[in-house]
C-alpha cells in the first residue's frame, strides 16, 4: 500500500497550517484507520445488490471553522483490501477486468476546494470537491461530508467524525466490463474519525 501519509508528511501539513497567516485557525487531523468504514454496493444483474468493503485506508484532513475554504481532505485506499465476502468474486474484481490492483494498487482522493453548508436540521455539511484517482483515471468529484460530532473522546484525545453517501459510475474510470451483470452506478458510504494533531504531528491531548 502507498504509505503516502506518513508521520513526516502529516508533520509537514501541521507546520503548514500553523504558519500560514490565512489558516491560523486551521486544525490538522489524522484519520484513525480503526474507526474508518468504506462500504460500496452495486446491482447484480438487476436481481440484487452486492455489498463490499475496503478494509484498509489512511488519510488526513484540515478543518478551519473560520474559513471553510481552507479545509482539506486526503485519503488513500488500498484497492487490494477489497472484500465482498466471496473469495472467487473478490479475485475477479481485483483482476484486470475491474480494479486491476497489481497495476493500480491504490485509490486516491485529494481535495481542491471546500464549502460549508448547514441543512434544515442544523447539521454541518462540508461540500468537498477534489480529484478522485481510480484505476489510473482521475475525475473531479464533489463529496458531501456530514459532521457527526466532535469533542473529547474516551481515549483522552480530541476527535471529529464524518459520514458521507455518494455515487460514482465505474464506466467513468474505464471499468466497463460485464455491463449485463454488474451495474454502472456504485453507491458508496464512508464514515471516519480524525484525531487532532499537535505541531509535532502527534495526537494532541484533550483539554
C-alpha beads as a LAMMPS data file, in Angstrom:
LAMMPS data file: protein, C-alpha beads

207 atoms
206 bonds

1 atom types
1 bond types

-500.0 500.0 xlo xhi
-500.0 500.0 ylo yhi
-500.0 500.0 zlo zhi

Masses

1 110.0

Atoms # bond

1 1 1 0.000 0.000 0.000
2 1 1 1.193 3.520 -0.824
3 1 1 2.321 4.925 2.513
4 1 1 1.925 8.494 1.345
5 1 1 0.563 9.829 4.584
6 1 1 3.470 9.083 6.885
7 1 1 4.081 10.857 10.169
8 1 1 6.579 13.153 8.463
9 1 1 4.022 14.133 5.822
10 1 1 1.463 14.890 8.491
11 1 1 4.026 16.910 10.427
12 1 1 4.673 18.988 7.316
13 1 1 0.940 19.548 6.968
14 1 1 0.672 20.648 10.598
15 1 1 3.551 23.077 10.103
16 1 1 1.845 24.489 7.026
17 1 1 -1.468 25.173 8.722
18 1 1 0.175 26.699 11.795
19 1 1 2.489 29.043 9.904
20 1 1 0.388 30.377 7.030
21 1 1 -1.399 33.558 8.172
22 1 1 -4.565 32.696 6.223
23 1 1 -5.009 29.361 8.017
24 1 1 -4.120 30.255 11.591
25 1 1 -7.436 28.870 12.789
26 1 1 -6.930 25.553 10.977
27 1 1 -6.613 22.261 12.826
28 1 1 -4.867 19.184 11.427
29 1 1 -6.285 15.698 11.976
30 1 1 -5.003 12.205 11.229
31 1 1 -7.641 9.703 10.175
32 1 1 -7.983 6.777 12.584
33 1 1 -7.911 3.667 10.333
34 1 1 -9.510 1.562 13.063
35 1 1 -12.572 3.825 13.007
36 1 1 -12.890 4.106 9.233
37 1 1 -15.522 2.226 7.233
38 1 1 -15.744 2.243 3.424
39 1 1 -18.754 0.350 2.067
40 1 1 -19.955 0.065 -1.537
41 1 1 -22.897 -1.577 -3.286
42 1 1 -23.646 -2.410 -6.913
43 1 1 -26.526 -4.023 -8.743
44 1 1 -26.080 -7.687 -9.673
45 1 1 -27.900 -8.312 -12.996
46 1 1 -30.850 -6.312 -11.694
47 1 1 -31.787 -9.051 -9.232
48 1 1 -29.965 -7.993 -6.067
49 1 1 -27.203 -5.799 -4.710
50 1 1 -23.715 -6.941 -3.816
51 1 1 -22.125 -5.136 -0.867
52 1 1 -18.427 -4.898 -0.178
53 1 1 -15.773 -3.114 1.859
54 1 1 -12.332 -1.671 1.517
55 1 1 -10.701 -2.678 4.769
56 1 1 -7.515 -0.571 4.620
57 1 1 -7.346 3.205 4.260
58 1 1 -5.390 6.137 5.622
59 1 1 -5.595 9.886 5.350
60 1 1 -5.622 13.265 6.997
61 1 1 -7.639 16.440 6.904
62 1 1 -7.564 20.075 7.959
63 1 1 -10.561 21.906 9.402
64 1 1 -10.833 25.673 9.517
65 1 1 -14.098 26.777 11.075
66 1 1 -13.476 30.471 10.415
67 1 1 -12.747 29.943 6.715
68 1 1 -14.021 26.604 5.345
69 1 1 -12.259 27.270 2.025
70 1 1 -9.042 26.323 3.832
71 1 1 -10.318 22.831 4.710
72 1 1 -8.516 19.936 3.044
73 1 1 -9.184 16.193 2.900
74 1 1 -6.816 13.491 1.627
75 1 1 -7.367 9.733 1.521
76 1 1 -5.565 6.688 0.194
77 1 1 -7.433 3.373 -0.041
78 1 1 -5.712 0.027 -0.524
79 1 1 -7.513 -1.435 -3.553
80 1 1 -6.294 -4.917 -2.669
81 1 1 -8.196 -4.741 0.629
82 1 1 -11.495 -5.131 -1.265
83 1 1 -13.762 -7.695 0.398
84 1 1 -17.234 -8.816 -0.741
85 1 1 -17.294 -11.906 1.480
86 1 1 -16.821 -14.217 -1.502
87 1 1 -13.222 -15.122 -2.378
88 1 1 -13.729 -16.017 -6.043
89 1 1 -15.686 -12.826 -6.718
90 1 1 -13.051 -10.775 -4.901
91 1 1 -10.299 -12.205 -7.106
92 1 1 -12.351 -11.375 -10.205
93 1 1 -12.907 -7.803 -9.016
94 1 1 -9.177 -7.411 -8.345
95 1 1 -8.297 -8.701 -11.827
96 1 1 -7.599 -6.724 -15.000
97 1 1 -11.330 -6.781 -15.838
98 1 1 -12.126 -4.475 -12.934
99 1 1 -9.813 -2.815 -10.365
100 1 1 -6.578 -4.274 -11.788
101 1 1 -4.951 -3.968 -8.378
102 1 1 -1.499 -5.149 -9.473
103 1 1 -1.122 -2.098 -11.717
104 1 1 -3.287 0.310 -9.703
105 1 1 -2.815 -0.626 -6.025
106 1 1 -4.407 2.495 -4.510
107 1 1 -7.465 4.682 -4.820
108 1 1 -6.675 8.316 -4.082
109 1 1 -8.739 11.375 -3.203
110 1 1 -7.192 14.846 -2.851
111 1 1 -9.490 17.785 -2.231
112 1 1 -9.026 21.057 -4.098
113 1 1 -11.828 23.156 -2.599
114 1 1 -14.300 23.057 0.251
115 1 1 -17.502 24.878 1.141
116 1 1 -19.632 24.736 4.273
117 1 1 -23.395 24.357 4.328
118 1 1 -25.984 23.689 7.005
119 1 1 -29.027 21.512 6.498
120 1 1 -32.539 22.300 7.699
121 1 1 -31.940 20.249 10.846
122 1 1 -28.781 22.207 11.650
123 1 1 -26.296 19.549 10.549
124 1 1 -22.906 20.751 9.322
125 1 1 -22.047 19.515 5.824
126 1 1 -18.771 20.147 4.012
127 1 1 -19.092 20.037 0.224
128 1 1 -15.632 18.789 -0.684
129 1 1 -14.504 18.934 -4.322
130 1 1 -11.344 17.181 -5.419
131 1 1 -9.604 14.684 -7.648
132 1 1 -10.543 11.024 -7.385
133 1 1 -7.960 8.691 -8.937
134 1 1 -9.232 5.157 -9.505
135 1 1 -7.979 2.517 -11.949
136 1 1 -5.467 5.019 -13.337
137 1 1 -8.156 7.589 -14.181
138 1 1 -8.592 10.922 -12.395
139 1 1 -12.023 12.552 -12.236
140 1 1 -13.194 15.679 -10.464
141 1 1 -15.906 14.841 -7.920
142 1 1 -17.774 16.578 -5.118
143 1 1 -18.358 14.603 -1.934
144 1 1 -20.705 15.723 0.877
145 1 1 -19.215 15.150 4.318
146 1 1 -21.687 15.475 7.187
147 1 1 -20.043 16.077 10.541
148 1 1 -21.437 13.631 13.070
149 1 1 -19.686 15.157 16.055
150 1 1 -16.501 16.490 17.555
151 1 1 -15.007 16.711 21.011
152 1 1 -13.003 14.887 23.638
153 1 1 -13.084 11.121 23.168
154 1 1 -12.850 8.309 25.758
155 1 1 -9.209 7.923 24.626
156 1 1 -8.253 11.352 26.037
157 1 1 -7.804 12.858 22.597
158 1 1 -9.911 15.236 20.505
159 1 1 -11.785 13.835 17.503
160 1 1 -14.039 14.904 14.656
161 1 1 -16.180 12.344 12.816
162 1 1 -17.957 12.353 9.460
163 1 1 -20.399 10.401 7.305
164 1 1 -20.707 10.555 3.523
165 1 1 -23.041 8.952 0.988
166 1 1 -22.462 9.455 -2.740
167 1 1 -22.317 7.636 -6.080
168 1 1 -19.721 7.060 -8.761
169 1 1 -20.043 5.484 -12.207
170 1 1 -17.491 2.757 -12.758
171 1 1 -17.546 3.450 -16.504
172 1 1 -16.097 6.920 -15.779
173 1 1 -12.979 5.096 -14.565
174 1 1 -12.689 2.710 -17.532
175 1 1 -14.191 -0.203 -15.630
176 1 1 -16.945 -1.100 -18.084
177 1 1 -16.680 -4.885 -18.398
178 1 1 -19.691 -7.159 -17.815
179 1 1 -22.393 -4.452 -18.107
180 1 1 -25.113 -7.116 -18.325
181 1 1 -24.102 -8.450 -14.902
182 1 1 -22.650 -5.529 -12.966
183 1 1 -24.391 -2.174 -12.626
184 1 1 -22.645 1.046 -13.601
185 1 1 -23.684 3.116 -10.559
186 1 1 -21.692 2.391 -7.408
187 1 1 -23.207 3.617 -4.134
188 1 1 -20.554 4.469 -1.550
189 1 1 -20.828 5.090 2.184
190 1 1 -17.814 6.319 4.151
191 1 1 -17.589 7.082 7.849
192 1 1 -14.393 8.049 9.629
193 1 1 -12.895 9.723 12.674
194 1 1 -9.915 12.049 12.727
195 1 1 -7.640 12.647 15.713
196 1 1 -6.455 16.211 16.300
197 1 1 -2.663 16.513 15.933
198 1 1 -0.196 18.810 17.663
199 1 1 2.590 20.748 15.929
200 1 1 4.871 17.691 16.035
201 1 1 2.325 15.517 14.249
202 1 1 1.320 13.565 17.362
203 1 1 -2.177 13.170 18.852
204 1 1 -2.991 16.266 20.899
205 1 1 -4.153 15.580 24.443
206 1 1 -7.713 16.738 25.024
207 1 1 -8.079 19.709 27.355

Bonds

1 1 1 2
2 1 2 3
3 1 3 4
4 1 4 5
5 1 5 6
6 1 6 7
7 1 7 8
8 1 8 9
9 1 9 10
10 1 10 11
11 1 11 12
12 1 12 13
13 1 13 14
14 1 14 15
15 1 15 16
16 1 16 17
17 1 17 18
18 1 18 19
19 1 19 20
20 1 20 21
21 1 21 22
22 1 22 23
23 1 23 24
24 1 24 25
25 1 25 26
26 1 26 27
27 1 27 28
28 1 28 29
29 1 29 30
30 1 30 31
31 1 31 32
32 1 32 33
33 1 33 34
34 1 34 35
35 1 35 36
36 1 36 37
37 1 37 38
38 1 38 39
39 1 39 40
40 1 40 41
41 1 41 42
42 1 42 43
43 1 43 44
44 1 44 45
45 1 45 46
46 1 46 47
47 1 47 48
48 1 48 49
49 1 49 50
50 1 50 51
51 1 51 52
52 1 52 53
53 1 53 54
54 1 54 55
55 1 55 56
56 1 56 57
57 1 57 58
58 1 58 59
59 1 59 60
60 1 60 61
61 1 61 62
62 1 62 63
63 1 63 64
64 1 64 65
65 1 65 66
66 1 66 67
67 1 67 68
68 1 68 69
69 1 69 70
70 1 70 71
71 1 71 72
72 1 72 73
73 1 73 74
74 1 74 75
75 1 75 76
76 1 76 77
77 1 77 78
78 1 78 79
79 1 79 80
80 1 80 81
81 1 81 82
82 1 82 83
83 1 83 84
84 1 84 85
85 1 85 86
86 1 86 87
87 1 87 88
88 1 88 89
89 1 89 90
90 1 90 91
91 1 91 92
92 1 92 93
93 1 93 94
94 1 94 95
95 1 95 96
96 1 96 97
97 1 97 98
98 1 98 99
99 1 99 100
100 1 100 101
101 1 101 102
102 1 102 103
103 1 103 104
104 1 104 105
105 1 105 106
106 1 106 107
107 1 107 108
108 1 108 109
109 1 109 110
110 1 110 111
111 1 111 112
112 1 112 113
113 1 113 114
114 1 114 115
115 1 115 116
116 1 116 117
117 1 117 118
118 1 118 119
119 1 119 120
120 1 120 121
121 1 121 122
122 1 122 123
123 1 123 124
124 1 124 125
125 1 125 126
126 1 126 127
127 1 127 128
128 1 128 129
129 1 129 130
130 1 130 131
131 1 131 132
132 1 132 133
133 1 133 134
134 1 134 135
135 1 135 136
136 1 136 137
137 1 137 138
138 1 138 139
139 1 139 140
140 1 140 141
141 1 141 142
142 1 142 143
143 1 143 144
144 1 144 145
145 1 145 146
146 1 146 147
147 1 147 148
148 1 148 149
149 1 149 150
150 1 150 151
151 1 151 152
152 1 152 153
153 1 153 154
154 1 154 155
155 1 155 156
156 1 156 157
157 1 157 158
158 1 158 159
159 1 159 160
160 1 160 161
161 1 161 162
162 1 162 163
163 1 163 164
164 1 164 165
165 1 165 166
166 1 166 167
167 1 167 168
168 1 168 169
169 1 169 170
170 1 170 171
171 1 171 172
172 1 172 173
173 1 173 174
174 1 174 175
175 1 175 176
176 1 176 177
177 1 177 178
178 1 178 179
179 1 179 180
180 1 180 181
181 1 181 182
182 1 182 183
183 1 183 184
184 1 184 185
185 1 185 186
186 1 186 187
187 1 187 188
188 1 188 189
189 1 189 190
190 1 190 191
191 1 191 192
192 1 192 193
193 1 193 194
194 1 194 195
195 1 195 196
196 1 196 197
197 1 197 198
198 1 198 199
199 1 199 200
200 1 200 201
201 1 201 202
202 1 202 203
203 1 203 204
204 1 204 205
205 1 205 206
206 1 206 207
